[in-house]
Amino acid sequence: MELGNNERRMMKVMLNDSSRKWSLEDLLDATGWSDQVHIAGAGKSLYEAGLVEISEKNISKISLGAAGIDANQKGLLEARIWSWMQDIEEEERTMQNLFDSGFERHEAGPGVGLLKNLGVSIVKGVFVFDNYDSITNEINSRIKFISRLADNPTEKSLLDEGLIDHFKTRKNLISIEESTIRTWSLTREGSKFDVDMLSEIEQIGQITPELLQGDSWKEAEFKPFDVNAPTPTPAGGRPHPMQALIGRIRSVFLEMGFSEIEGDYVQSAGWNMDALYIPQSHPARTMQDTFYLSEPSKVEVEQKYLNMWTRVHEYGDDTGSKGWGVKFDTNEAQKALLRTHTTVNTVRHIANNPNEPCRVFGIGRVFRQETIDRTHLPEFHQIEGIIHEPDANLPMLISTLKTFYAKMGYPDVRVRPAYFPYTEPSVEVEVYWRGEWLELGGSGIFRPEVTEPLGTEWPVCAWGMGLERLAMLVLGLDDIRELYQPDLERLQDMPIL
Ligand code: PHE
């Protein structure tokens, strides 16, 4: 086998000390290479040629994780609670006193759990123990363990196994990094190799137009090209998966003959709710659910609409309805809020174009006071739409939504009866995914109490779906928060839509 230049250089270096075991650092130093890829590559070829032997040793290095660094500075949680216990009277050792002396709930709970595992128990609300020495010893050895790692990441075999196992069960206290250490040495055949054969040769690594114009290539030696060599995958830019999904939804609706509409985040309660015949006492209107604004605290609404909503809400006006039968508050209707659904956009679109049949959609951000968890965010997006025309009807609504989801790749859609204050009938839309029916949104035909004050007598098919819900399906996520975390590597690996 003909040796390449890298192999020649590495052999030459190794022959200077033919019985030595070379570490990576030694070889980088002696060859003058800065990239270890050369050593790995040349070493492998030399190994395949029977000239070099490679030995590998796996090691695990243990260092502190983020919580470990914190514990080393502030003190280990169980140690802090333990010393708090020693500093107060026996009968004062209660959970309440623990909170009062500054331990927060998220610390006190797990901290007491750790001490319970060491033998502390709670009798009539008071912490008690009868093995002071053994608890203190165990805690001290944990402290020592952590502070040793703070100074230096340490090879696993040098540390106490029991303590490693213990800290492994605690979140982010330690981190374990596995790595492989390699050494290279000459085989018997390698050490007999003739150094004079190792002068580096001139090879052509790249064919250029200039080269091909002359004749020199005819005599030249070409560097072999390994098409199987591993290479890094280039990370090009890509749209954020949510942007890509919005783009796809947009083109599906455009393809189905819909036009796009938009609206402002800041709206009056009137357009967001009263226009939709949501009673002013509805629980979703309270501050627990809706973000009301202090600046501006008021968004003016045309008197004409305030009058109409007053009549409709109080006694139904001439819509055929009896209304809610309670006094309507026009100040309430002019409170400023962050829109809680995009239905406000479609309703305003009808109010502005009452005599024009339309099919419109919008994709927009909405705001609700939600506690963040796996399936909830206080800011999310809805996919909203209406069909407003003389013959609009329920089957038309259902087949439109089915067509939309089928085009998005979810052909199994079903609807179930539902309730919204502004539609009758009302239906909930569900799609079948991985053996389950998932609820994706609400829809229905707007009630006359909604449409008549807007100035139309035609029926309106309306719907509002959760975009993030759909995104979780499309991207195969089970935690909604993953959509908005700036983890570039994860985002890079999400499917291209
Ligand atoms: N606005 C409703 C929601 O936020 C969805 C909906 C829109 C229901 C239109 C019926 C008609 O969940």
Residues whose N, C-alpha, C, O or C-beta is under 5 A from the ligand:
A	BS01	LIG	T340 H341 T343 F420 T423 G442 S443 G444 A462 W463 G464
